[in-house]
Amino acid sequence: MLGLIDPKILVSSLLYSVLGVVVFWSSFLIIDKITPHYDLWKEIVKDKNQPLATVIAAMCVGIAVIIAAAIH
């Protein structure tokens, strides 16, 4: 049966992927709400604040690694 995908493994992988994305976006929104002076999305997308984008990218990588380790 080489080459066939086990449906249980596929469903669990998809479930954990969706769970990871939901937790990741929730974390971003929480951090966006607790930063006192910035609307992070506006600062990054509209104002093109590169240093802030770099800090947020590093934070996102850190959160993603934590989520991946927790799910794994």
Secondary structure, DSSP 8 states (H G I E B T S, - for coil): -TT---HHHHHHHHHHHHHHHHHHHHHHHHHHHH-SS--HHHHHHTS--HHHHHHHHHHHHHHHHHHHHHH-
